[in-house]
């Protein structure tokens, strides 16, 4: 039985940020950790920017340089 739904190609990017939880002057470790967690939106924004600037734009540039890349890959698959 064949699935009649179209497959949609996708990429998943995952990452993490590491922080030192050293006590800041006048702050406990837990307060420092809470402050770091509260800034999560900045980390997500930075991560999205890095993916967009470094990976997606590089991939788009590479694909635009080789417009027949997908047809070349299909030809190679058929030949095998």
Secondary structure, DSSP 8 states (H G I E B T S, - for coil): ----S-------------------TT--HHHHHHHHHHTHHHHHHHHHHHIIIIIIHHHHHHHHH-TTHHHHHHHHHHH-
